Amino acid sequence: MSVYVHPNGLCESSDVGDGTRVWAFAHVLPGARVGRDCNICDGAFVENRAVLGDRVTVKNGTLVFDGVVCEDEVFLGPNVLFTNDLRPRAAIKRTGGALLSTVVRRGATLGAGTVVVCGVEIGEHAFAAAGSVITKDVAAHAFVAGNPATHKGWVCTCGQRLDAGLICPDCHSAYTETDKGLTKTP
């Protein structure tokens, strides 16, 4: 296996896993870390200190800036935008530790047009509806929506909304609430 870069794509990183695809007009900067079997779609941008785990989908027009870490199997819908500076000024160039990091945990989904304000953690298998503006941490398996994004319910690992008993109507997985969100009941 190898990395596929479309003739109109640009992948300057040497740290890209086998099976990853970088499509037309996407740009992966040097220093970015990209895992195996990722799909970086048209017009996406992955900055120097961004980290993408294995099997991450970065849809068209998505911007992943320095300090963003997406764990394995994260889905970033079209035009998702991460920030990394709470007080940006054109005349002040913040880099490295002066930028706030953001972590998107394994299996989370950010719908089309989601904006993520830096310094937050989005829990495992959380789901942000299209157009959400995330300004604070999101619990594991939480479903959030709106501006600012607020908790609207819970979702299964398979992506289905859970019923009031925290059971998935599709795959019948059961969950228990914890202080960090939900965990699958054994």
MINU-317920 format. One record per atom (N, C-alpha, C, O): residue in one letter; atom name; x negated, y negated, z; residue number from 0. Coordinates in steps of 0.02 Angstrom, whole numbers. Layout:
<nodes>
  aa  at      xx      yy      zz    i
   a  CA       X       Y       Z  NUM
...
</nodes>
This chain:
<nodes>
  aa  at      xx      yy      zz    i
   m   N     -42      59       0    0
   m  CA       0       0       0    0
   m   C     -45     -62       0    0
   m   O    -104     -59      16    0
   s   N     -15    -117     -18    1
   s  CA     -51    -180     -18    1
   s   C      -1    -237     -10    1
   s   O      59    -225      -2    1
   v   N     -26    -298     -12    2
   v  CA      16    -357      -7    2
   v   C      34    -379     -78    2
   v   O     -10    -383    -121    2
   y   N      98    -394     -89    3
   y  CA     119    -420    -154    3
   y   C     128    -496    -147    3
   y   O     164    -519    -103    3
   v   N      95    -533    -190    4
   v  CA     104    -606    -194    4
   v   C     127    -622    -264    4
   v   O      92    -609    -313    4
   h   N     186    -650    -270    5
   h  CA     214    -671    -335    5
   h   C     164    -718    -368    5
   h   O     130    -756    -333    5
   p   N     159    -718    -434    6
   p  CA     112    -763    -468    6
   p   C     122    -837    -450    6
   p   O      74    -876    -456    6
   n   N     181    -856    -429    7
   n  CA     193    -925    -408    7
   n   C     196    -933    -333    7
   n   O     216    -986    -308    7
   g   N     176    -882    -296    8
   g  CA     171    -886    -223    8
   g   C      99    -900    -204    8
   g   O      53    -891    -244    8
   l   N      89    -921    -141    9
   l  CA      21    -936    -118    9
   l   C      12    -906     -48    9
   l   O      46    -926      -1    9
   c   N     -33    -858     -43   10
   c  CA     -48    -826      21   10
   c   C    -122    -835      34   10
   c   O    -164    -801       5   10
   e   N    -139    -882      79   11
   e  CA    -208    -897      95   11
   e   C    -233    -860     158   11
   e   O    -292    -865     175   11
   s   N    -189    -825     192   12
   s  CA    -208    -789     252   12
   s   C    -240    -723     234   12
   s   O    -220    -689     186   12
   s   N    -291    -704     272   13
   s  CA    -322    -638     263   13
   s   C    -295    -588     314   13
   s   O    -318    -531     316   13
   d   N    -246    -609     354   14
   d  CA    -217    -567     406   14
   d   C    -144    -552     391   14
   d   O     -99    -573     427   14
   v   N    -133    -515     337   15
   v  CA     -66    -497     313   15
   v   C     -62    -422     305   15
   v   O    -105    -392     274   15
   g   N     -11    -391     335   16
   g  CA      -4    -319     335   16
   g   C      19    -290     269   16
   g   O      51    -323     229   16
   d   N       2    -225     260   17
   d  CA      22    -188     200   17
   d   C      98    -191     191   17
   d   O     136    -190     239   17
   g   N     118    -193     128   18
   g  CA     188    -191     111   18
   g   C     223    -258     115   18
   g   O     282    -262      97   18
   t   N     189    -310     137   19
   t  CA     220    -376     141   19
   t   C     225    -406      71   19
   t   O     181    -396      29   19
   r   N     280    -443      60   20
   r  CA     292    -475      -4   20
   r   C     298    -550       7   20
   r   O     335    -573      51   20
   v   N     262    -589     -33   21
   v  CA     264    -662     -31   21
   v   C     290    -684    -100   21
   v   O     256    -675    -150   21
   w   N     349    -714    -101   22
   w  CA     383    -729    -164   22
   w   C     366    -799    -190   22
   w   O     328    -836    -159   22
   a   N     395    -816    -246   23
   a  CA     380    -878    -282   23
   a   C     388    -939    -237   23
   a   O     436    -945    -200   23
   f   N     339    -983    -241   24
   f  CA     338   -1048    -208   24
   f   C     337   -1043    -131   24
   f   O     344   -1093     -97   24
   a   N     327    -982    -106   25
   a  CA     314    -974     -34   25
   a   C     240    -988     -22   25
   a   O     199    -979     -67   25
   h   N     224   -1012      39   26
   h  CA     155   -1030      54   26
   h   C     139   -1005     125   26
   h   O     171   -1024     173   26
   v   N      89    -961     129   27
   v  CA      64    -936     193   27
   v   C      -6    -964     201   27
   v   O     -51    -948     162   27
   l   N     -16   -1007     252   28
   l  CA     -79   -1041     261   28
   l   C    -132    -995     292   28
   l   O    -116    -945     323   28
   p   N    -196   -1013     283   29
   p  CA    -249    -974     315   29
   p   C    -241    -976     391   29
   p   O    -224   -1027     420   29
   g   N    -253    -919     422   30
   g  CA    -247    -915     495   30
   g   C    -180    -889     518   30
   g   O    -174    -866     575   30
   a   N    -129    -892     475   31
   a  CA     -64    -862     493   31
   a   C     -73    -787     499   31
   a   O    -112    -757     461   31
   r   N     -38    -756     547   32
   r  CA     -40    -684     554   32
   r   C      28    -656     534   32
   r   O      80    -675     563   32
   v   N      28    -612     486   33
   v  CA      90    -583     459   33
   v   C      84    -508     461   33
   v   O      35    -479     437   33
   g   N     134    -475     490   34
   g  CA     132    -403     499   34
   g   C     148    -364     435   34
   g   O     150    -392     381   34
   r   N     159    -300     444   35
   r  CA     174    -254     389   35
   r   C     247    -261     366   35
   r   O     291    -276     406   35
   d   N     257    -249     302   36
   d  CA     324    -244     273   36
   d   C     368    -305     284   36
   d   O     429    -299     291   36
   c   N     337    -363     287   37
   c  CA     376    -426     293   37
   c   C     398    -448     224   37
   c   O     369    -428     173   37
   n   N     451    -488     222   38
   n  CA     477    -516     160   38
   n   C     480    -591     168   38
   n   O     522    -617     205   38
   i   N     436    -627     134   39
   i  CA     433    -700     139   39
   i   C     459    -728      73   39
   i   O     424    -725      22   39
   c   N     520    -754      74   40
   c  CA     557    -770      14   40
   c   C     538    -838     -15   40
   c   O     499    -876      14   40
   d   N     567    -852     -74   41
   d  CA     552    -913    -111   41
   d   C     554    -976     -68   41
   d   O     602    -987     -30   41
   g   N     503   -1017     -74   42
   g  CA     502   -1082     -42   42
   g   C     490   -1081      32   42
   g   O     494   -1134      64   42
   a   N     476   -1024      61   43
   a  CA     462   -1021     134   43
   a   C     391   -1047     147   43
   a   O     348   -1046     103   43
   f   N     380   -1070     209   44
   f  CA     315   -1097     229   44
   f   C     297   -1068     297   44
   f   O     336   -1071     344   44
   v   N     236   -1039     301   45
   v  CA     212   -1009     363   45
   v   C     145   -1043     379   45
   v   O      96   -1035     342   45
   e   N     144   -1082     435   46
   e  CA      85   -1123     451   46
   e   C      30   -1081     484   46
   e   O      39   -1023     502   46
   n   N     -29   -1114     493   47
   n  CA     -91   -1081     515   47
   n   C     -85   -1038     577   47
   n   O    -109    -982     577   47
   r   N     -54   -1063     630   48
   r  CA     -53   -1027     693   48
   r   C      14    -993     706   48
   r   O      31    -978     763   48
   a   N      52    -981     654   49
   a  CA     115    -943     660   49
   a   C      99    -869     661   49
   a   O      50    -847     630   49
   v   N     141    -831     695   50
   v  CA     132    -758     699   50
   v   C     199    -725     683   50
   v   O     250    -739     714   50
   l   N     197    -680     634   51
   l  CA     256    -640     616   51
   l   C     239    -567     628   51
   l   O     188    -543     604   51
   g   N     282    -532     664   52
   g  CA     272    -461     677   52
   g   C     287    -419     615   52
   g   O     289    -445     559   52
   d   N     296    -355     624   53
   d  CA     312    -309     569   53
   d   C     386    -314     550   53
   d   O     429    -326     593   53
   r   N     399    -306     485   54
   r  CA     467    -303     458   54
   r   C     508    -366     473   54
   r   O     568    -362     485   54
   v   N     476    -423     470   55
   v  CA     509    -488     480   55
   v   C     534    -512     412   55
   v   O     497    -509     363   55
   t   N     595    -537     409   56
   t  CA     622    -568     349   56
   t   C     623    -643     358   56
   t   O     652    -668     407   56
   v   N     592    -679     312   57
   v  CA     590    -752     312   57
   v   C     624    -773     247   57
   v   O     593    -772     194   57
   k   N     687    -793     251   58
   k  CA     726    -809     191   58
   k   C     705    -876     161   58
   k   O     665    -913     190   58
   n   N     734    -891     103   59
   n  CA     716    -949      63   59
   n   C     719   -1014     103   59
   n   O     766   -1027     141   59
   g   N     667   -1056      94   60
   g  CA     666   -1123     122   60
   g   C     652   -1126     197   60
   g   O     658   -1180     226   60
   t   N     635   -1071     228   61
   t  CA     623   -1070     300   61
   t   C     553   -1097     316   61
   t   O     505   -1083     280   61
   l   N     548   -1135     370   62
   l  CA     485   -1167     391   62
   l   C     465   -1140     459   62
   l   O     499   -1150     509   62
   v   N     408   -1104     460   63
   v  CA     382   -1074     522   63
   v   C     317   -1109     538   63
   v   O     265   -1095     507   63
   f   N     318   -1155     587   64
   f  CA     261   -1197     602   64
   f   C     215   -1167     656   64
   f   O     233   -1117     688   64
   d   N     157   -1198     665   65
   d  CA     108   -1177     715   65
   d   C     142   -1167     783   65
   d   O     185   -1206     803   65
   g   N     123   -1113     816   66
   g  CA     148   -1100     883   66
   g   C     210   -1058     885   66
   g   O     234   -1041     940   66
   v   N     238   -1040     828   67
   v  CA     298    -998     826   67
   v   C     275    -925     822   67
   v   O     234    -907     780   67
   v   N     303    -883     865   68
   v  CA     290    -811     865   68
   v   C     356    -776     855   68
   v   O     402    -784     894   68
   c   N     360    -737     802   69
   c  CA     419    -695     789   69
   c   C     397    -623     796   69
   c   O     354    -600     758   69
   e   N     426    -587     843   70
   e  CA     409    -517     853   70
   e   C     438    -474     796   70
   e   O     468    -501     749   70
   d   N     430    -409     801   71
   d  CA     452    -363     749   71
   d   C     526    -368     735   71
   d   O     567    -381     780   71
   e   N     543    -359     670   72
   e  CA     612    -353     647   72
   e   C     656    -414     661   72
   e   O     716    -407     670   72
   v   N     625    -472     661   73
   v  CA     663    -535     667   73
   v   C     689    -553     598   73
   v   O     654    -545     548   73
   f   N     750    -579     595   74
   f  CA     779    -603     532   74
   f   C     788    -679     538   74
   f   O     824    -704     581   74
   l   N     755    -716     492   75
   l  CA     761    -788     489   75
   l   C     799    -804     425   75
   l   O     772    -797     370   75
   g   N     861    -827     432   76
   g  CA     903    -841     374   76
   g   C     878    -900     333   76
   g   O     828    -932     352   76
   p   N     911    -914     277   77
   p  CA     889    -969     234   77
   p   C     887   -1035     272   77
   p   O     932   -1051     311   77
   n   N     834   -1073     259   78
   n  CA     826   -1141     286   78
   n   C     825   -1145     362   78
   n   O     846   -1196     390   78
   v   N     801   -1093     395   79
   v  CA     789   -1098     467   79
   v   C     729   -1145     476   79
   v   O     681   -1143     438   79
   l   N     733   -1187     527   80
   l  CA     681   -1236     539   80
   l   C     659   -1234     612   80
   l   O     699   -1241     658   80
   f   N     594   -1223     623   81
   f  CA     564   -1225     689   81
   f   C     529   -1292     697   81
   f   O     499   -1317     650   81
   t   N     532   -1321     757   82
   t  CA     492   -1379     772   82
   t   C     436   -1358     820   82
   t   O     439   -1303     848   82
   n   N     385   -1400     828   83
   n  CA     332   -1383     876   83
   n   C     306   -1444     914   83
   n   O     256   -1439     950   83
   d   N     340   -1501     907   84
   d  CA     319   -1562     941   84
   d   C     381   -1599     965   84
   d   O     422   -1620     924   84
   l   N     389   -1607    1031   85
   l  CA     448   -1640    1058   85
   l   C     447   -1716    1048   85
   l   O     500   -1748    1051   85
   r   N     388   -1745    1037   86
   r  CA     383   -1817    1030   86
   r   C     340   -1835     969   86
   r   O     289   -1868     976   86
   p   N     361   -1815     909   87
   p  CA     319   -1827     850   87
   p   C     314   -1901     833   87
   p   O     363   -1938     836   87
   r   N     254   -1921     814   88
   r  CA     239   -1988     789   88
   r   C     191   -1980     731   88
   r   O     143   -1941     736   88
   a   N     201   -2016     677   89
   a  CA     158   -2011     619   89
   a   C      86   -2030     637   89
   a   O      39   -2001     609   89
   a   N      77   -2077     683   90
   a  CA      10   -2101     700   90
   a   C     -25   -2057     751   90
   a   O     -84   -2068     766   90
   i   N      10   -2008     780   91
   i  CA     -20   -1965     831   91
   i   C     -19   -1894     804   91
   i   O      35   -1865     793   91
   k   N     -77   -1865     795   92
   k  CA     -82   -1797     769   92
   k   C     -95   -1748     826   92
   k   O    -151   -1744     852   92
   r   N     -44   -1711     845   93
   r  CA     -52   -1661     897   93
   r   C     -67   -1594     865   93
   r   O     -37   -1576     814   93
   t   N    -113   -1557     894   94
   t  CA    -130   -1491     868   94
   t   C    -143   -1444     927   94
   t   O    -145   -1465     984   94
   g   N    -150   -1380     911   95
   g  CA    -168   -1329     961   95
   g   C    -124   -1329    1022   95
   g   O     -62   -1325    1016   95
   g   N    -154   -1335    1081   96
   g  CA    -118   -1332    1144   96
   g   C     -71   -1390    1157   96
   g   O     -30   -1386    1202   96
   a   N     -77   -1444    1118   97
   a  CA     -32   -1501    1126   97
   a   C      37   -1486    1096   97
   a   O      85   -1523    1109   97
   l   N      43   -1433    1057   98
   l  CA     107   -1414    1027   98
   l   C     140   -1362    1071   98
   l   O     107   -1320    1101   98
   l   N     206   -1364    1074   99
   l  CA     243   -1315    1113   99
   l   C     257   -1253    1072   99
   l   O     275   -1257    1013   99
   s   N     249   -1195    1103  100
   s  CA     262   -1132    1068  100
   s   C     335   -1112    1075  100
   s   O     371   -1134    1120  100
   t   N     355   -1069    1030  101
   t  CA     422   -1040    1029  101
   t   C     413    -966    1016  101
   t   O     373    -946     974  101
   v   N     451    -925    1052  102
   v  CA     448    -852    1042  102
   v   C     517    -826    1024  102
   v   O     566    -840    1058  102
   v   N     519    -789     970  103
   v  CA     581    -755     949  103
   v   C     568    -680     958  103
   v   O     527    -651     924  103
   r   N     604    -651    1005  104
   r  CA     592    -581    1024  104
   r   C     620    -532     972  104
   r   O     661    -549     930  104
   r   N     596    -472     977  105
   r  CA     611    -417     931  105
   r   C     686    -413     913  105
   r   O     729    -414     956  105
   g   N     698    -407     848  106
   g  CA     765    -393     824  106
   g   C     814    -452     824  106
   g   O     872    -443     806  106
   a   N     792    -511     843  107
   a  CA     837    -569     844  107
   a   C     853    -592     774  107
   a   O     814    -582     727  107
   t   N     911    -624     766  108
   t  CA     933    -652     702  108
   t   C     948    -726     711  108
   t   O     984    -745     757  108
   l   N     921    -767     667  109
   l  CA     937    -838     664  109
   l   C     971    -850     598  109
   l   O     940    -843     545  109
   g   N    1035    -869     600  110
   g  CA    1074    -879     540  110
   g   C    1052    -939     499  110
   g   O    1011    -980     522  110
   a   N    1078    -944     439  111
   a  CA    1059    -997     392  111
   a   C    1064   -1066     424  111
   a   O    1113   -1082     458  111
   g   N    1012   -1106     413  112
   g  CA    1013   -1176     436  112
   g   C    1004   -1185     510  112
   g   O    1014   -1241     535  112
   t   N     985   -1133     546  113
   t  CA     972   -1141     618  113
   t   C     911   -1185     629  113
   t   O     861   -1178     594  113
   v   N     916   -1231     677  114
   v  CA     860   -1272     697  114
   v   C     840   -1250     767  114
   v   O     883   -1244     812  114
   v   N     775   -1237     778  115
   v  CA     750   -1215     842  115
   v   C     703   -1269     869  115
   v   O     649   -1280     842  115
   v   N     725   -1303     924  116
   v  CA     684   -1353     956  116
   v   C     630   -1315     996  116
   v   O     646   -1268    1032  116
   c   N     568   -1337     990  117
   c  CA     511   -1300    1018  117
   c   C     515   -1291    1094  117
   c   O     550   -1327    1129  117
   g   N     477   -1241    1117  118
   g  CA     471   -1228    1188  118
   g   C     523   -1180    1215  118
   g   O     531   -1176    1276  118
   v   N     558   -1144    1171  119
   v  CA     609   -1098    1194  119
   v   C     590   -1026    1180  119
   v   O     544   -1012    1141  119
   e   N     626    -980    1213  120
   e  CA     620    -909    1199  120
   e   C     689    -883    1179  120
   e   O     739    -896    1213  120
   i   N     691    -847    1124  121
   i  CA     753    -817    1100  121
   i   C     746    -742    1112  121
   i   O     701    -710    1086  121
   g   N     792    -715    1152  122
   g  CA     787    -647    1177  122
   g   C     797    -593    1123  122
   g   O     821    -607    1069  122
   e   N     777    -532    1142  123
   e  CA     784    -475    1097  123
   e   C     855    -468    1072  123
   e   O     903    -472    1111  123
   h   N     862    -458    1007  124
   h  CA     926    -444     974  124
   h   C     978    -499     984  124
   h   O    1038    -488     974  124
   a   N     956    -559    1004  125
   a  CA    1002    -616    1007  125
   a   C    1023    -634     936  125
   a   O     991    -614     887  125
   f   N    1078    -671     931  126
   f  CA    1105    -689     865  126
   f   C    1129    -761     867  126
   f   O    1173    -778     906  126
   a   N    1099    -804     825  127
   a  CA    1120    -874     820  127
   a   C    1160    -882     755  127
   a   O    1136    -864     701  127
   a   N    1220    -908     761  128
   a  CA    1263    -919     703  128
   a   C    1233    -971     657  128
   a   O    1192   -1012     678  128
   a   N    1253    -970     595  129
   a  CA    1229   -1019     546  129
   a   C    1241   -1089     572  129
   a   O    1294   -1104     600  129
   g   N    1192   -1133     562  130
   g  CA    1198   -1203     582  130
   g   C    1187   -1217     655  130
   g   O    1196   -1274     677  130
   s   N    1167   -1167     693  131
   s  CA    1155   -1178     765  131
   s   C    1095   -1222     776  131
   s   O    1048   -1222     736  131
   v   N    1096   -1261     830  132
   v  CA    1038   -1300     851  132
   v   C    1019   -1274     920  132
   v   O    1053   -1288     969  132
   i   N     964   -1238     923  133
   i  CA     943   -1205     986  133
   i   C     897   -1252    1023  133
   i   O     843   -1270     999  133
   t   N     919   -1272    1083  134
   t  CA     881   -1320    1124  134
   t   C     858   -1291    1190  134
   t   O     821   -1323    1227  134
   k   N     880   -1229    1205  135
   k  CA     859   -1196    1267  135
   k   C     855   -1121    1256  135
   k   O     876   -1096    1204  135
   d   N     826   -1086    1304  136
   d  CA     817   -1014    1298  136
   d   C     883    -979    1283  136
   d   O     937   -1000    1305  136
   v   N     878    -924    1245  137
   v  CA     936    -883    1227  137
   v   C     924    -813    1256  137
   v   O     871    -784    1244  137
   a   N     972    -788    1293  138
   a  CA     965    -722    1326  138
   a   C     965    -665    1275  138
   a   O     990    -673    1219  138
   a   N     937    -609    1295  139
   a  CA     938    -548    1254  139
   a   C    1010    -529    1238  139
   a   O    1052    -527    1283  139
   h   N    1024    -515    1175  140
   h  CA    1089    -493    1149  140
   h   C    1143    -548    1151  140
   h   O    1202    -534    1139  140
   a   N    1125    -610    1166  141
   a  CA    1174    -664    1167  141
   a   C    1192    -685    1097  141
   a   O    1150    -684    1052  141
   f   N    1255    -703    1087  142
   f  CA    1278    -734    1025  142
   f   C    1289    -807    1041  142
   f   O    1328    -825    1085  142
   v   N    1253    -852    1005  143
   v  CA    1259    -923    1016  143
   v   C    1279    -958     951  143
   v   O    1266    -934     896  143
   a   N    1311   -1016     959  144
   a  CA    1332   -1055     901  144
   a   C    1341   -1128     922  144
   a   O    1351   -1142     981  144
   g   N    1336   -1173     874  145
   g  CA    1351   -1243     885  145
   g   C    1290   -1287     892  145
   g   O    1233   -1265     888  145
   n   N    1305   -1352     904  146
   n  CA    1253   -1403     913  146
   n   C    1270   -1445     974  146
   n   O    1315   -1487     971  146
   p   N    1235   -1434    1030  147
   p  CA    1184   -1383    1040  147
   p   C    1215   -1313    1045  147
   p   O    1274   -1306    1062  147
   a   N    1176   -1262    1030  148
   a  CA    1200   -1194    1032  148
   a   C    1220   -1175    1103  148
   a   O    1184   -1187    1151  148
   t   N    1279   -1145    1109  149
   t  CA    1303   -1121    1174  149
   t   C    1323   -1047    1168  149
   t   O    1337   -1022    1113  149
   h   N    1323   -1014    1224  150
   h  CA    1339    -942    1228  150
   h   C    1412    -931    1210  150
   h   O    1456    -962    1240  150
   k   N    1425    -887    1161  151
   k  CA    1493    -872    1139  151
   k   C    1513    -799    1151  151
   k   O    1571    -781    1146  151
   g   N    1463    -757    1167  152
   g  CA    1477    -686    1176  152
   g   C    1413    -646    1173  152
   g   O    1358    -673    1182  152
   w   N    1421    -581    1161  153
   w  CA    1364    -535    1160  153
   w   C    1365    -494    1097  153
   w   O    1418    -482    1068  153
   v   N    1305    -472    1074  154
   v  CA    1300    -431    1014  154
   v   C    1259    -369    1028  154
   v   O    1214    -368    1070  154
   c   N    1275    -317     991  155
   c  CA    1241    -253     994  155
   c   C    1175    -257     955  155
   c   O    1165    -303     916  155
   t   N    1133    -208     965  156
   t  CA    1072    -202     925  156
   t   C    1090    -196     851  156
   t   O    1052    -219     809  156
   c   N    1147    -167     835  157
   c  CA    1169    -159     766  157
   c   C    1198    -224     737  157
   c   O    1213    -226     677  157
   g   N    1206    -275     778  158
   g  CA    1231    -340     755  158
   g   C    1305    -353     766  158
   g   O    1328    -409     757  158
   q   N    1342    -303     786  159
   q  CA    1415    -310     798  159
   q   C    1427    -345     865  159
   q   O    1391    -334     914  159
   r   N    1480    -386     867  160
   r  CA    1499    -417     931  160
   r   C    1525    -363     978  160
   r   O    1560    -317     958  160
   l   N    1506    -370    1042  161
   l  CA    1528    -321    1093  161
   l   C    1597    -340    1119  161
   l   O    1616    -399    1119  161
   d   N    1634    -290    1141  162
   d  CA    1699    -303    1171  162
   d   C    1691    -326    1243  162
   d   O    1634    -332    1268  162
   a   N    1745    -340    1276  163
   a  CA    1743    -366    1345  163
   a   C    1709    -319    1394  163
   a   O    1683    -340    1445  163
   g   N    1708    -254    1378  164
   g  CA    1676    -205    1421  164
   g   C    1602    -195    1403  164
   g   O    1570    -150    1430  164
   l   N    1576    -237    1358  165
   l  CA    1506    -234    1335  165
   l   C    1491    -169    1299  165
   l   O    1437    -139    1307  165
   i   N    1540    -146    1259  166
   i  CA    1532     -87    1218  166
   i   C    1541    -106    1145  166
   i   O    1584    -147    1127  166
   c   N    1498     -78    1102  167
   c  CA    1501     -93    1031  167
   c   C    1557     -54     998  167
   c   O    1560       7    1004  167
   p   N    1602     -88     962  168
   p  CA    1656     -53     928  168
   p   C    1633     -11     869  168
   p   O    1669      33     846  168
   d   N    1572     -25     843  169
   d  CA    1547      13     786  169
   d   C    1507      74     806  169
   d   O    1524     130     787  169
   c   N    1454      64     845  170
   c  CA    1408     120     861  170
   c   C    1419     147     931  170
   c   O    1389     197     950  170
   h   N    1464     115     970  171
   h  CA    1484     137    1037  171
   h   C    1429     133    1089  171
   h   O    1434     164    1142  171
   s   N    1376      95    1074  172
   s  CA    1324      83    1125  172
   s   C    1354      41    1181  172
   s   O    1396      -2    1170  172
   a   N    1333      55    1243  173
   a  CA    1357      19    1301  173
   a   C    1299     -21    1330  173
   a   O    1241      -1    1325  173
   y   N    1315     -78    1361  174
   y  CA    1264    -124    1387  174
   y   C    1282    -144    1458  174
   y   O    1339    -141    1479  174
   t   N    1230    -165    1495  175
   t  CA    1236    -190    1563  175
   t   C    1205    -259    1565  175
   t   O    1152    -270    1536  175
   e   N    1238    -305    1600  176
   e  CA    1211    -373    1605  176
   e   C    1156    -376    1658  176
   e   O    1162    -348    1712  176
   t   N    1102    -412    1641  177
   t  CA    1046    -424    1686  177
   t   C    1034    -499    1690  177
   t   O    1069    -538    1658  177
   d   N     984    -519    1728  178
   d  CA     968    -590    1733  178
   d   C     937    -618    1668  178
   d   O     933    -679    1661  178
   k   N     915    -574    1622  179
   k  CA     885    -597    1558  179
   k   C     931    -583    1499  179
   k   O     909    -590    1442  179
   g   N     993    -564    1512  180
   g  CA    1039    -549    1458  180
   g   C    1067    -479    1467  180
   g   O    1088    -460    1522  180
   l   N    1069    -441    1412  181
   l  CA    1095    -373    1415  181
   l   C    1039    -322    1404  181
   l   O     988    -336    1372  181
   t   N    1050    -264    1432  182
   t  CA    1006    -207    1419  182
   t   C    1051    -147    1403  182
   t   O    1106    -140    1430  182
   k   N    1028    -103    1358  183
   k  CA    1067     -45    1339  183
   k   C    1073       2    1398  183
   k   O    1024      15    1433  183
   t   N    1135      26    1410  184
   t  CA    1147      74    1464  184
   t   C    1124     143    1440  184
   t   O    1142     164    1385  184
   p   N    1083     178    1481  185
   p  CA    1058     244    1458  185
   p   C    1113     295    1452  185
   p   O    1100     352    1433  185
</nodes>
